[in-house]
Amino acid sequence: QVQLVESGGGLVQAGGSLRLSCVASGGTFSNYAMVWFRQAPGKEREFVVTISGRGDFTYYRPSVRGRFTISRDNAKNTVYLQMNSLKLEDTANYYCGASRTIVFGAEDVENWGQGTQVTISS
């Protein structure tokens, strides 16, 4: 079982940037693909981006491609999500997930963090 703790959320104006972090404990971090999902009020949790255990594969939701960048530091057991050019529609609670394989569906994520709120203002 892997424990995940996200941080870095907050309130930012449209066009601004935020960097989310997710620190893992309780497992061999490099064995896990990491994923970010987000959930807006009244909506389902949706896939944002994933990265493989070694960091050599990434896949982005089309609406964030070119604006968001995922990275990981296996020595620090941490995955990052750099979010630039933020839009109102990026407002959501962002969740970090860890799984032993690459997954794209929320139902397949094996371990979840508690989430961090990102709010974009106009």
N, CA, C and O atoms as a DFTB+ gen file, in Angstrom:
488 C
 N C O
     1  1       0.846      -1.187       0.000
     2  2       0.000       0.000       0.000
     3  2       0.883       1.238       0.000
     4  3       1.825       1.346       0.785
     5  1       0.570       2.150      -0.874
     6  2       1.328       3.389      -1.000
     7  2       0.481       4.536      -0.458
     8  3      -0.699       4.662      -0.786
     9  1       1.092       5.358       0.363
    10  2       0.411       6.540       0.863
    11  2       0.867       7.747       0.034
    12  3       2.048       7.896      -0.279
    13  1      -0.091       8.593      -0.309
    14  2       0.181       9.739      -1.171
    15  2      -0.336      11.008      -0.521
    16  3      -1.447      11.042       0.008
    17  1       0.483      12.052      -0.566
    18  2       0.081      13.333      -0.008
    19  2       0.348      14.425      -1.040
    20  3       1.489      14.661      -1.436
    21  1      -0.726      15.084      -1.465
    22  2      -0.598      16.161      -2.441
    23  2      -0.453      17.507      -1.734
    24  3      -0.871      17.676      -0.588
    25  1       0.140      18.440      -2.434
    26  2       0.231      19.818      -1.964
    27  2       0.404      20.737      -3.162
    28  3       0.654      20.286      -4.280
    29  1       0.265      22.036      -2.910
    30  2       0.521      23.012      -3.961
    31  2      -0.697      23.659      -4.568
    32  3      -0.578      24.577      -5.379
    33  1      -1.879      23.188      -4.183
    34  2      -3.084      23.809      -4.716
    35  2      -3.277      25.216      -4.167
    36  3      -2.582      25.647      -3.248
    37  1      -4.227      25.912      -4.747
    38  2      -4.509      27.265      -4.284
    39  2      -5.388      28.015      -5.254
    40  3      -5.971      27.444      -6.175
    41  1      -5.469      29.318      -5.021
    42  2      -6.274      30.213      -5.856
    43  2      -5.332      31.029      -6.728
    44  3      -4.385      31.645      -6.239
    45  1      -5.607      31.023      -8.022
    46  2      -4.755      31.762      -8.950
    47  2      -5.630      32.331     -10.061
    48  3      -6.663      31.757     -10.406
    49  1      -5.216      33.442     -10.607
    50  2      -5.960      34.052     -11.703
    51  2      -5.760      33.275     -13.003
    52  3      -4.748      32.602     -13.199
    53  1      -6.731      33.387     -13.863
    54  2      -6.619      32.774     -15.182
    55  2      -5.355      33.274     -15.871
    56  3      -5.030      34.460     -15.829
    57  1      -4.652      32.340     -16.506
    58  2      -3.390      32.665     -17.141
    59  2      -2.183      32.425     -16.259
    60  3      -1.044      32.440     -16.727
    61  1      -2.438      32.205     -14.987
    62  2      -1.366      31.987     -14.041
    63  2      -0.876      30.552     -14.019
    64  3      -1.262      29.727     -14.848
    65  1      -0.013      30.274     -13.046
    66  2       0.613      28.958     -12.927
    67  2       0.552      28.442     -11.499
    68  3       0.492      29.211     -10.540
    69  1       0.567      27.141     -11.386
    70  2       0.688      26.457     -10.107
    71  2       1.513      25.202     -10.333
    72  3       1.542      24.649     -11.432
    73  1       2.183      24.761      -9.276
    74  2       2.869      23.475      -9.326
    75  2       2.374      22.610      -8.180
    76  3       2.508      22.961      -7.008
    77  1       1.807      21.484      -8.541
    78  2       1.362      20.512      -7.553
    79  2       2.461      19.496      -7.304
    80  3       3.234      19.155      -8.200
    81  1       2.515      19.022      -6.072
    82  2       3.444      17.965      -5.703
    83  2       2.678      16.828      -5.058
    84  3       1.625      17.032      -4.453
    85  1       3.213      15.642      -5.194
    86  2       2.623      14.463      -4.561
    87  2       3.774      13.610      -4.051
    88  3       4.584      13.108      -4.830
    89  1       3.834      13.453      -2.745
    90  2       4.894      12.669      -2.122
    91  2       4.355      11.299      -1.748
    92  3       3.289      11.180      -1.145
    93  1       5.097      10.279      -2.109
    94  2       4.686       8.902      -1.844
    95  2       5.522       8.290      -0.733
    96  3       6.689       8.635      -0.545
    97  1       4.896       7.370       0.000
    98  2       5.604       6.609       1.018
    99  2       4.986       5.227       1.110
   100  3       3.826       5.022       0.752
   101  1       5.780       4.281       1.596
   102  2       5.253       2.949       1.828
   103  2       5.458       1.962       0.707
   104  3       4.955       0.840       0.773
   105  1       6.178       2.348      -0.312
   106  2       6.433       1.435      -1.414
   107  2       7.667       1.860      -2.183
   108  3       8.263       2.898      -1.894
   109  1       8.049       1.055      -3.163
   110  2       9.173       1.427      -4.024
   111  2       8.625       2.325      -5.121
   112  3       7.963       1.864      -6.051
   113  1       8.906       3.590      -4.999
   114  2       8.242       4.594      -5.823
   115  2       8.418       4.339      -7.314
   116  3       7.472       4.494      -8.086
   117  1       9.599       3.956      -7.717
   118  2       9.861       3.777      -9.147
   119  2       9.094       2.599      -9.740
   120  3       9.035       2.461     -10.962
   121  1       8.511       1.756      -8.909
   122  2       7.696       0.640      -9.391
   123  2       6.286       1.062      -9.782
   124  3       5.517       0.269     -10.325
   125  1       5.956       2.316      -9.502
   126  2       4.588       2.771      -9.696
   127  2       4.496       3.820     -10.794
   128  3       5.246       4.796     -10.822
   129  1       3.556       3.586     -11.689
   130  2       3.142       4.662     -12.572
   131  2       2.318       5.636     -11.746
   132  3       1.550       5.236     -10.870
   133  1       2.487       6.909     -12.036
   134  2       1.759       7.934     -11.295
   135  2       0.791       8.650     -12.234
   136  3       1.035       8.787     -13.432
   137  1      -0.292       9.091     -11.657
   138  2      -1.335       9.704     -12.466
   139  2      -1.959      10.857     -11.687
   140  3      -2.038      10.821     -10.459
   141  1      -2.395      11.864     -12.405
   142  2      -3.184      12.952     -11.831
   143  2      -4.583      12.905     -12.447
   144  3      -4.754      12.823     -13.664
   145  1      -5.565      12.960     -11.565
   146  2      -6.957      13.118     -11.956
   147  2      -7.454      14.424     -11.353
   148  3      -6.804      15.012     -10.488
   149  1      -8.606      14.863     -11.819
   150  2      -9.234      16.022     -11.202
   151  2     -10.748      15.827     -11.187
   152  3     -11.316      15.102     -12.003
   153  1     -11.369      16.494     -10.239
   154  2     -12.810      16.382     -10.101
   155  2     -13.394      17.731      -9.735
   156  3     -13.084      18.303      -8.690
   157  1     -14.241      18.225     -10.615
   158  2     -14.936      19.479     -10.369
   159  2     -16.274      19.171      -9.694
   160  3     -16.779      18.055      -9.821
   161  1     -16.854      20.130      -8.987
   162  2     -18.134      19.887      -8.306
   163  2     -19.209      19.405      -9.277
   164  3     -19.428      20.000     -10.332
   165  1     -19.867      18.328      -8.900
   166  2     -20.948      17.797      -9.719
   167  2     -20.506      17.013     -10.932
   168  3     -21.337      16.587     -11.735
   169  1     -19.204      16.815     -11.076
   170  2     -18.690      16.089     -12.239
   171  2     -17.919      14.854     -11.797
   172  3     -17.511      14.736     -10.642
   173  1     -17.728      13.941     -12.737
   174  2     -16.953      12.751     -12.445
   175  2     -15.464      13.083     -12.392
   176  3     -15.000      14.067     -12.968
   177  1     -14.747      12.238     -11.691
   178  2     -13.298      12.372     -11.661
   179  2     -12.755      12.051     -13.049
   180  3     -13.100      11.024     -13.634
   181  1     -11.902      12.931     -13.576
   182  2     -11.398      12.744     -14.925
   183  2      -9.879      12.685     -14.970
   184  3      -9.184      13.336     -14.190
   185  1      -9.393      11.894     -15.895
   186  2      -7.965      11.716     -16.109
   187  2      -7.340      13.015     -16.599
   188  3      -7.914      13.717     -17.432
   189  1      -6.154      13.328     -16.072
   190  2      -5.416      14.507     -16.534
   191  2      -4.128      14.101     -17.244
   192  3      -3.898      14.473     -18.395
   193  1      -3.295      13.339     -16.549
   194  2      -1.990      12.984     -17.111
   195  2      -1.415      11.811     -16.333
   196  3      -1.725      11.622     -15.156
   197  1      -0.570      11.022     -17.001
   198  2       0.115       9.932     -16.338
   199  2       1.582       9.907     -16.737
   200  3       1.967      10.444     -17.776
   201  1       2.393       9.279     -15.900
   202  2       3.823       9.112     -16.165
   203  2       4.237       7.728     -15.694
   204  3       3.786       7.263     -14.647
   205  1       5.089       7.074     -16.458
   206  2       5.549       5.735     -16.107
   207  2       6.524       5.791     -14.935
   208  3       6.982       6.859     -14.530
   209  1       6.822       4.616     -14.409
   210  2       7.708       4.532     -13.251
   211  2       9.089       5.128     -13.483
   212  3       9.666       5.742     -12.586
   213  1       9.612       4.946     -14.683
   214  2      10.932       5.472     -15.003
   215  2      10.853       6.877     -15.587
   216  3      11.878       7.519     -15.817
   217  1       9.650       7.343     -15.821
   218  2       9.485       8.689     -16.372
   219  2       9.676       8.786     -17.855
   220  3       9.781       9.891     -18.389
   221  1       9.728       7.648     -18.554
   222  2      10.006       7.675     -19.981
   223  2       8.745       7.640     -20.840
   224  3       8.831       7.643     -22.068
   225  1       7.593       7.608     -20.212
   226  2       6.325       7.655     -20.941
   227  2       5.387       8.589     -20.207
   228  3       5.226       8.511     -18.989
   229  1       4.775       9.469     -20.968
   230  2       3.748      10.353     -20.427
   231  2       2.589      10.423     -21.411
   232  3       2.765      10.253     -22.617
   233  1       1.418      10.673     -20.878
   234  2       0.246      10.869     -21.729
   235  2      -0.652      11.901     -21.080
   236  3      -0.959      11.808     -19.892
   237  1      -1.072      12.879     -21.857
   238  2      -1.855      13.999     -21.346
   239  2      -3.271      14.003     -21.905
   240  3      -3.524      13.596     -23.039
   241  1      -4.153      14.464     -21.093
   242  2      -5.488      14.784     -21.576
   243  2      -5.327      15.886     -22.623
   244  3      -4.584      16.839     -22.388
   245  1      -6.006      15.783     -23.780
   246  2      -5.791      16.769     -24.840
   247  2      -5.987      18.214     -24.405
   248  3      -5.284      19.102     -24.889
   249  1      -6.921      18.465     -23.507
   250  2      -7.209      19.848     -23.122
   251  2      -6.111      20.478     -22.281
   252  3      -6.099      21.696     -22.100
   253  1      -5.186      19.675     -21.762
   254  2      -4.101      20.237     -20.958
   255  2      -2.756      20.109     -21.645
   256  3      -1.762      20.657     -21.170
   257  1      -2.714      19.394     -22.752
   258  2      -1.450      19.186     -23.464
   259  2      -0.886      20.533     -23.900
   260  3      -1.594      21.368     -24.463
   261  1       0.403      20.727     -23.627
   262  2       1.039      21.995     -23.962
   263  2       0.966      23.029     -22.854
   264  3       1.683      24.029     -22.887
   265  1       0.097      22.795     -21.864
   266  2      -0.016      23.721     -20.733
   267  2       0.477      23.081     -19.433
   268  3       1.064      23.753     -18.585
   269  1       0.236      21.789     -19.286
   270  2       0.631      21.065     -18.077
   271  2       1.838      20.191     -18.391
   272  3       1.993      19.693     -19.507
   273  1       2.684      20.016     -17.391
   274  2       3.839      19.129     -17.528
   275  2       3.964      18.270     -16.280
   276  3       4.018      18.783     -15.162
   277  1       4.010      16.969     -16.478
   278  2       4.213      16.050     -15.363
   279  2       5.679      15.646     -15.335
   280  3       6.310      15.484     -16.380
   281  1       6.210      15.486     -14.141
   282  2       7.573      15.005     -13.978
   283  2       7.647      14.249     -12.655
   284  3       6.750      14.337     -11.817
   285  1       8.716      13.520     -12.494
   286  2       8.895      12.793     -11.243
   287  2      10.361      12.772     -10.862
   288  3      11.252      12.802     -11.710
   289  1      10.582      12.720      -9.548
   290  2      11.924      12.588      -8.999
   291  2      11.892      11.341      -8.127
   292  3      11.427      11.388      -6.988
   293  1      12.377      10.243      -8.647
   294  2      12.295       8.983      -7.915
   295  2      13.174       8.979      -6.665
   296  3      12.909       8.225      -5.729
   297  1      14.192       9.792      -6.641
   298  2      15.032       9.883      -5.446
   299  2      14.292      10.568      -4.303
   300  3      14.613      10.354      -3.134
   301  1      13.304      11.389      -4.640
   302  2      12.526      12.108      -3.626
   303  2      11.118      11.547      -3.466
   304  3      10.311      12.085      -2.709
   305  1      10.825      10.454      -4.188
   306  2       9.490       9.836      -4.104
   307  2       8.386      10.852      -4.388
   308  3       7.347      10.861      -3.728
   309  1       8.628      11.692      -5.365
   310  2       7.708      12.797      -5.619
   311  2       7.381      12.908      -7.104
   312  3       8.249      12.756      -7.964
   313  1       6.131      13.171      -7.377
   314  2       5.688      13.498      -8.727
   315  2       5.154      14.922      -8.707
   316  3       4.543      15.360      -7.732
   317  1       5.395      15.634      -9.797
   318  2       5.012      17.033      -9.895
   319  2       4.056      17.234     -11.061
   320  3       4.074      16.491     -12.043
   321  1       3.226      18.253     -10.927
   322  2       2.390      18.676     -12.042
   323  2       2.519      20.187     -12.163
   324  3       1.960      20.940     -11.365
   325  1       3.265      20.617     -13.173
   326  2       3.408      22.042     -13.449
   327  2       2.263      22.454     -14.360
   328  3       2.092      21.905     -15.448
   329  1       1.486      23.423     -13.907
   330  2       0.307      23.856     -14.644
   331  2       0.477      25.323     -15.023
   332  3       0.554      26.194     -14.156
   333  1       0.533      25.581     -16.303
   334  2       0.685      26.939     -16.830
   335  2      -0.545      27.328     -17.636
   336  3      -1.356      26.481     -18.011
   337  1      -0.665      28.611     -17.892
   338  2      -1.783      29.131     -18.692
   339  2      -3.117      28.584     -18.200
   340  3      -3.940      28.109     -18.983
   341  1      -3.309      28.658     -16.913
   342  2      -4.501      28.061     -16.300
   343  2      -5.771      28.753     -16.766
   344  3      -5.799      29.964     -16.989
   345  1      -6.814      27.958     -16.905
   346  2      -8.109      28.424     -17.373
   347  2      -9.165      28.185     -16.303
   348  3      -8.967      27.390     -15.384
   349  1     -10.277      28.877     -16.434
   350  2     -11.354      28.714     -15.463
   351  2     -11.778      27.251     -15.364
   352  3     -12.093      26.756     -14.282
   353  1     -11.781      26.576     -16.494
   354  2     -12.240      25.183     -16.513
   355  2     -11.254      24.198     -15.891
   356  3     -11.546      23.007     -15.785
   357  1     -10.101      24.688     -15.485
   358  2      -9.153      23.832     -14.765
   359  2      -9.479      23.762     -13.282
   360  3      -8.861      22.990     -12.550
   361  1     -10.434      24.552     -12.831
   362  2     -10.829      24.533     -11.425
   363  2     -11.364      23.160     -11.038
   364  3     -12.304      22.652     -11.651
   365  1     -10.756      22.563     -10.012
   366  2     -11.138      21.210      -9.569
   367  2     -10.294      20.829      -8.371
   368  3      -9.331      21.507      -8.011
   369  1     -10.684      19.737      -7.775
   370  2      -9.837      19.096      -6.774
   371  2      -8.946      18.118      -7.541
   372  3      -9.444      17.268      -8.280
   373  1      -7.642      18.239      -7.364
   374  2      -6.684      17.417      -8.098
   375  2      -6.179      16.292      -7.204
   376  3      -5.744      16.518      -6.075
   377  1      -6.246      15.091      -7.731
   378  2      -5.867      13.893      -6.989
   379  2      -4.678      13.209      -7.648
   380  3      -4.615      13.069      -8.870
   381  1      -3.761      12.798      -6.832
   382  2      -2.616      12.003      -7.264
   383  2      -2.960      10.526      -7.065
   384  3      -3.597      10.149      -6.082
   385  1      -2.531       9.711      -8.006
   386  2      -2.764       8.273      -7.892
   387  2      -1.518       7.494      -8.256
   388  3      -0.659       7.969      -8.998
   389  1      -1.436       6.274      -7.711
   390  2      -0.307       5.388      -7.987
   391  2      -0.821       4.001      -8.305
   392  3      -1.692       3.473      -7.613
   393  1      -0.275       3.414      -9.359
   394  2      -0.653       2.054      -9.736
   395  2       0.572       1.342     -10.290
   396  3       1.521       1.982     -10.744
   397  1       0.545       0.034     -10.250
   398  2       1.701      -0.740     -10.706
   399  2       1.791      -0.807     -12.223
   400  3       2.808      -1.235     -12.768
   401  1       0.740      -0.389     -12.901
   402  2       0.778      -0.253     -14.348
   403  2       0.177       1.084     -14.740
   404  3      -0.482       1.743     -13.936
   405  1       0.411       1.476     -15.979
   406  2      -0.214       2.694     -16.498
   407  2      -1.727       2.482     -16.565
   408  3      -2.193       1.479     -17.107
   409  1      -2.484       3.416     -16.020
   410  2      -3.940       3.324     -16.080
   411  2      -4.504       4.664     -16.533
   412  3      -3.870       5.708     -16.380
   413  1      -5.693       4.612     -17.084
   414  2      -6.352       5.821     -17.568
   415  2      -7.735       6.000     -16.952
   416  3      -8.348       7.057     -17.099
   417  1      -8.221       4.990     -16.273
   418  2      -9.522       5.068     -15.638
   419  2      -9.406       5.167     -14.133
   420  3      -8.562       4.513     -13.521
   421  1     -10.255       5.986     -13.539
   422  2     -10.210       6.170     -12.085
   423  2     -10.423       4.861     -11.337
   424  3      -9.867       4.653     -10.259
   425  1     -11.228       3.987     -11.914
   426  2     -11.530       2.721     -11.244
   427  2     -10.327       1.803     -11.173
   428  3     -10.320       0.850     -10.394
   429  1      -9.315       2.074     -11.968
   430  2      -8.125       1.219     -11.998
   431  2      -6.987       1.736     -11.119
   432  3      -5.983       1.044     -10.944
   433  1      -7.127       2.919     -10.573
   434  2      -6.070       3.470      -9.719
   435  2      -6.037       2.716      -8.397
   436  3      -7.073       2.537      -7.757
   437  1      -4.871       2.280      -7.992
   438  2      -4.744       1.424      -6.804
   439  2      -4.617       2.225      -5.509
   440  3      -5.063       1.773      -4.455
   441  1      -4.031       3.376      -5.579
   442  2      -3.803       4.199      -4.392
   443  2      -4.099       5.654      -4.730
   444  3      -3.698       6.153      -5.782
   445  1      -4.798       6.323      -3.835
   446  2      -5.172       7.723      -4.032
   447  2      -4.641       8.596      -2.901
   448  3      -4.531       8.166      -1.752
   449  1      -4.316       9.831      -3.261
   450  2      -4.092      10.849      -2.255
   451  2      -5.407      11.490      -1.857
   452  3      -6.471      11.101      -2.339
   453  1      -5.328      12.471      -0.977
   454  2      -6.542      13.089      -0.442
   455  2      -7.033      14.243      -1.304
   456  3      -8.157      14.715      -1.136
   457  1      -6.197      14.691      -2.220
   458  2      -6.573      15.758      -3.127
   459  2      -6.102      17.129      -2.664
   460  3      -5.884      17.366      -1.475
   461  1      -5.954      18.017      -3.627
   462  2      -5.616      19.404      -3.342
   463  2      -6.446      20.277      -4.278
   464  3      -6.548      20.009      -5.475
   465  1      -7.034      21.321      -3.713
   466  2      -7.967      22.142      -4.466
   467  2      -7.228      23.182      -5.298
   468  3      -6.335      23.878      -4.815
   469  1      -7.628      23.265      -6.557
   470  2      -7.110      24.293      -7.469
   471  2      -8.300      25.131      -7.925
   472  3      -9.263      24.604      -8.483
   473  1      -8.227      26.428      -7.686
   474  2      -9.302      27.325      -8.073
   475  2      -8.741      28.437      -8.942
   476  3      -7.803      29.139      -8.562
   477  1      -9.334      28.576     -10.109
   478  2      -8.898      29.604     -11.044
   479  2      -9.955      30.701     -11.086
   480  3     -11.140      30.429     -11.278
   481  1      -9.520      31.924     -10.908
   482  2     -10.442      33.060     -10.915
   483  2     -10.258      33.891     -12.181
   484  3      -9.197      33.884     -12.805
   485  1     -11.307      34.596     -12.533
   486  2     -11.255      35.421     -13.760
   487  2     -10.698      36.805     -13.466
   488  3     -10.583      37.629     -14.373
